[in-house]
Amino acid sequence: LSTAIVEAGGEILETIRLFDVYQGPQVPSGKKSLAYNLVFRSFTRTLKEDDVQPIMQRIRNALQEEFQAVLRE
């Protein structure tokens, strides 16, 4: 998963860190919930939400297509 996130994140994705793995009653059998911390940075400008949101969507799409990942709500 991390490789797919890095590839989809592009050049402003500075770091990625898996900080939680959960398997329990709220998660379907055979599945697990993964939580990542992503840091975006540009050395040439201040990033705004409008800069990051399309990249987050690209990451979600890549994970959904490659791993059938589902965003928990």
C-alpha distances in whole Angstrom, upper triangle without the diagonal:
4,5,5,6,9,10,11,12,15,17,18,15,16,14,11,11,10,13,14,13,15,17,20,23,21,18,19,19,17,14,13,12,10,11,10,13,13,16,18,21,23,26,28,28,28,25,25,24,24,22,19,19,19,16,14,15,14,10,11,12,10,7,11,12,9,8,11,10,13,14,16,19
4,5,5,6,9,10,10,13,15,15,12,13,10,7,8,8,12,13,13,17,19,22,25,23,21,22,22,20,17,15,14,11,11,9,11,11,13,15,18,20,23,25,26,25,22,24,22,23,21,18,18,18,15,14,16,14,10,12,14,11,10,13,14,12,12,15,13,15,16,18,21
4,5,5,6,9,10,11,13,15,12,13,12,10,12,12,16,17,17,20,22,26,28,27,24,24,25,22,19,18,17,14,15,13,14,13,15,16,18,20,23,25,26,26,23,24,23,24,21,18,19,18,15,15,16,14,11,13,14,11,10,14,14,11,12,15,14,17,18,21,24
4,5,5,6,8,10,13,15,12,14,13,11,13,13,17,18,18,20,22,25,27,25,22,23,24,21,18,17,17,14,15,13,14,13,15,16,19,20,23,25,25,25,22,23,22,22,19,17,17,16,12,12,13,10,8,10,10,7,7,10,10,8,10,12,12,15,15,18,21
4,5,5,6,9,12,12,9,11,10,8,11,11,15,16,16,19,21,24,27,24,22,23,24,22,19,17,16,13,12,10,11,9,12,12,15,17,21,22,22,22,19,20,18,19,16,13,14,13,10,9,11,9,6,8,10,8,7,11,12,11,11,14,12,14,14,17,19
4,6,5,7,9,10,7,9,9,8,11,12,16,18,19,22,24,27,30,28,25,27,28,25,22,20,19,16,15,12,12,10,11,11,13,15,18,20,21,21,18,20,19,19,16,14,15,14,11,11,13,11,8,12,13,10,11,15,15,14,15,17,16,18,17,20,23
4,6,6,9,11,9,12,12,11,15,16,19,21,22,24,26,30,32,30,27,28,29,26,23,22,21,18,18,15,16,13,14,13,15,17,19,21,21,22,19,21,20,20,17,15,16,14,11,12,13,10,8,12,12,9,11,14,14,12,14,17,16,19,19,22,24
4,6,9,10,9,12,13,12,15,16,19,21,21,24,26,29,31,28,26,26,28,26,23,21,20,17,17,14,15,12,14,12,15,16,19,20,20,20,17,18,17,16,14,12,12,10,7,8,9,6,5,9,9,7,9,12,12,11,14,15,14,16,16,19,22
4,7,7,5,9,10,10,13,15,18,20,21,24,26,29,31,28,26,28,29,27,24,22,20,17,16,13,13,9,10,9,11,13,16,17,17,17,14,15,14,14,12,9,11,10,6,7,10,7,6,10,11,10,11,14,15,15,16,18,16,18,17,20,21
4,6,6,9,11,12,16,18,21,23,24,27,30,33,35,32,30,31,33,31,27,26,24,21,19,16,16,12,12,10,11,11,14,15,16,16,14,16,16,15,12,11,13,11,8,10,12,10,10,13,14,12,14,17,17,17,19,21,20,21,20,23,25
4,6,7,10,12,16,19,22,25,26,29,32,35,37,35,33,34,36,34,30,28,26,23,21,18,16,13,11,9,9,8,11,12,13,14,13,15,16,16,12,11,14,13,10,13,15,13,13,17,18,16,18,21,21,21,22,24,23,24,23,26,28
4,6,9,11,15,18,20,23,25,28,31,34,36,33,32,33,35,33,30,28,25,22,20,16,14,10,8,5,5,6,9,10,11,11,9,12,13,13,10,9,12,12,9,11,14,13,13,16,18,17,18,21,22,22,23,25,23,24,22,25,26
4,6,8,11,14,17,19,21,24,27,30,33,30,28,30,32,30,27,24,22,18,16,13,11,7,6,4,6,9,12,14,14,14,11,14,14,15,11,9,12,12,9,10,13,12,11,14,16,15,16,19,20,19,20,22,20,21,19,22,23
4,7,10,14,16,19,22,25,28,31,34,31,30,32,33,31,28,25,23,19,17,13,11,8,5,5,6,9,11,14,14,14,12,15,16,17,14,12,15,16,13,13,17,16,14,17,19,18,18,22,23,22,23,25,22,24,22,24,25
4,7,10,12,16,18,21,25,28,31,28,27,29,30,28,25,22,20,16,14,10,8,6,5,7,9,12,14,17,18,17,15,17,17,19,16,14,16,17,14,14,17,16,14,17,19,18,17,21,22,21,21,23,21,22,20,22,24
4,7,10,12,15,18,21,24,27,25,23,25,27,25,21,18,16,12,10,7,6,5,7,9,12,15,18,20,20,19,17,19,18,20,17,14,16,17,14,13,16,15,12,14,17,16,14,18,20,18,18,20,17,19,17,19,21
4,6,9,12,15,18,21,25,23,21,24,25,23,20,16,14,11,9,5,5,7,9,12,15,18,21,24,23,22,20,21,20,23,21,17,19,20,17,15,18,18,14,16,19,18,16,19,21,19,18,20,17,19,17,18,20
4,6,8,11,15,18,21,20,18,20,21,19,16,13,11,7,6,4,6,9,12,15,18,22,24,27,27,25,23,24,22,24,23,19,20,21,18,16,18,18,15,15,19,17,15,18,20,18,16,18,15,16,15,16,18
4,7,10,14,17,20,18,17,20,21,20,17,13,11,8,6,6,7,10,13,17,20,23,26,29,28,26,24,24,23,25,24,20,21,23,20,18,20,21,17,18,21,20,17,20,23,21,19,21,17,18,16,16,18
4,6,10,13,16,15,14,17,18,17,14,10,8,6,5,7,9,13,16,19,23,26,29,32,31,29,26,26,24,27,26,22,22,24,22,19,21,22,18,18,21,20,17,19,22,21,18,19,16,16,15,14,16
4,7,10,13,13,11,14,14,13,10,7,6,5,7,9,12,15,19,22,25,29,32,34,34,32,29,29,27,29,28,24,24,25,23,20,22,22,19,18,21,20,16,18,21,19,16,17,14,15,14,13,16
4,6,10,9,8,11,12,11,9,6,5,7,9,12,15,18,22,25,28,32,35,37,36,34,31,31,28,30,30,26,25,27,25,22,23,24,20,19,22,21,18,19,22,21,17,17,14,14,14,12,15
4,7,8,6,8,8,8,7,5,6,9,12,15,19,22,25,28,32,35,38,40,39,37,34,34,31,33,33,29,28,29,27,24,25,26,22,20,23,23,19,19,22,21,17,17,15,15,15,13,16
4,6,6,8,8,10,9,8,9,12,14,18,21,24,28,31,34,38,41,43,42,39,36,36,33,35,35,31,30,31,30,26,27,28,25,23,25,25,21,21,24,24,20,19,17,16,16,14,16
4,5,7,8,11,11,10,11,15,17,21,24,26,30,33,36,40,43,45,44,41,38,37,34,36,36,32,31,32,31,27,28,29,27,24,26,27,23,22,25,25,21,20,18,16,17,14,15
4,7,9,12,10,10,9,13,15,18,21,24,27,30,34,37,40,42,41,38,35,34,30,32,33,29,27,29,28,24,24,26,24,21,23,24,21,20,23,23,20,18,16,14,13,10,12
4,7,8,6,6,7,11,13,17,20,23,26,29,32,36,39,41,40,37,34,33,30,31,32,28,26,27,26,23,23,24,21,19,21,21,18,17,20,20,16,15,13,11,12,9,12
4,6,6,8,10,13,16,19,23,25,29,31,35,38,41,43,42,40,36,35,32,33,34,30,28,29,28,24,24,25,23,20,21,21,18,17,19,19,15,14,13,12,13,12,14
4,5,8,11,14,18,21,25,27,31,33,37,40,43,45,44,42,39,38,35,36,36,33,31,31,30,27,26,27,25,22,23,23,19,18,21,20,16,15,14,14,16,15,18
4,7,11,13,17,20,23,25,29,32,35,38,41,44,43,41,38,37,34,36,35,32,30,30,29,26,25,26,23,21,22,21,17,17,19,17,14,13,13,14,16,16,19
4,7,10,13,16,20,22,26,28,32,35,38,40,39,37,34,34,31,32,31,28,26,27,25,22,22,22,19,17,19,18,14,14,16,15,12,11,10,10,13,12,16
4,6,10,13,17,19,23,25,29,32,35,38,37,35,32,31,28,30,30,26,25,25,24,20,21,21,18,16,18,18,14,14,17,16,12,12,10,11,12,11,14
4,7,10,14,16,20,22,26,29,32,35,34,32,28,28,25,27,26,23,22,23,21,18,18,19,16,14,17,17,13,14,17,16,13,13,10,9,9,8,11
4,7,10,13,16,19,23,26,29,31,31,29,26,26,23,25,24,20,20,21,19,16,17,18,14,13,16,15,12,14,17,15,13,13,10,10,10,10,13
4,7,10,13,16,20,23,26,29,28,25,23,22,20,22,22,18,18,19,17,14,16,17,14,13,16,16,13,15,18,17,15,16,12,12,10,10,12
4,6,10,13,16,20,23,25,24,22,20,20,18,20,19,15,16,17,15,12,15,15,12,12,16,15,13,15,18,17,16,17,13,14,12,13,15
4,7,10,13,17,20,22,21,19,17,17,16,19,17,14,15,17,14,12,15,16,13,14,17,17,15,18,21,20,19,20,17,17,14,15,17
4,7,10,14,16,19,18,16,14,15,14,16,14,11,12,14,11,10,13,14,11,13,16,15,14,17,20,19,19,20,17,17,15,17,18
4,7,10,13,16,15,13,11,13,13,15,13,10,13,15,12,11,15,15,13,15,18,18,18,21,23,22,22,24,21,21,19,20,21
4,7,10,12,12,10,8,10,11,12,10,8,11,12,10,10,14,14,13,15,18,18,18,21,23,22,23,24,22,22,20,22,22
4,7,9,9,8,7,10,12,13,10,10,13,15,12,14,17,17,16,19,21,21,21,24,26,26,26,28,25,26,23,25,26
4,5,6,7,7,10,13,14,10,11,15,15,13,15,18,18,18,21,23,22,24,26,27,27,29,30,28,28,26,28,29
4,6,8,10,13,16,17,14,15,18,19,17,19,22,22,21,25,26,26,27,30,31,31,32,34,31,32,30,32,32
4,7,9,13,16,16,13,15,18,19,18,20,23,22,23,26,27,27,28,31,32,32,33,35,33,33,31,33,34
4,6,9,13,13,11,13,16,17,16,19,21,21,22,24,26,26,28,30,31,32,33,34,32,32,30,32,32
4,7,10,11,9,11,14,16,15,17,20,20,21,23,25,26,27,29,31,31,32,33,30,30,27,29,29
4,7,8,6,7,11,12,12,13,16,17,17,19,21,22,23,25,27,28,29,29,27,27,24,26,25
4,5,5,7,9,11,12,13,15,16,17,19,21,22,23,25,27,28,29,29,26,25,23,24,23
4,5,5,6,9,10,10,12,14,15,16,18,20,21,22,24,25,26,26,23,22,19,21,20
4,6,6,7,9,10,11,13,15,16,17,19,21,22,23,25,26,26,24,23,20,22,21
4,6,7,7,9,11,12,13,15,17,18,20,21,22,24,25,25,23,23,21,23,23
4,6,5,6,9,10,11,12,14,15,17,18,20,21,22,22,20,20,17,19,20
4,5,5,6,9,10,11,12,14,15,16,18,20,21,20,18,17,15,17,17
4,5,5,6,9,10,10,12,14,15,16,18,20,19,18,17,16,19,19
4,5,5,6,9,10,10,12,14,15,16,18,18,16,17,15,18,19
4,5,5,6,9,10,11,12,14,15,16,16,14,14,12,14,15
4,5,5,6,9,10,10,12,14,15,15,13,12,11,14,15
4,6,5,6,9,10,11,12,14,14,13,14,13,17,18
4,5,5,6,9,10,11,12,12,11,12,11,15,16
4,6,5,6,9,10,10,10,8,8,8,11,13
4,5,5,6,8,10,9,9,10,10,14,16
4,5,5,6,8,9,9,11,12,16,18
4,6,5,5,7,6,8,10,13,16
4,6,6,4,4,6,9,12,15
4,6,6,8,10,12,16,19
4,6,8,11,14,17,20
4,5,9,12,15,18
4,7,10,13,16
4,7,9,13
4,6,9
4,6
4
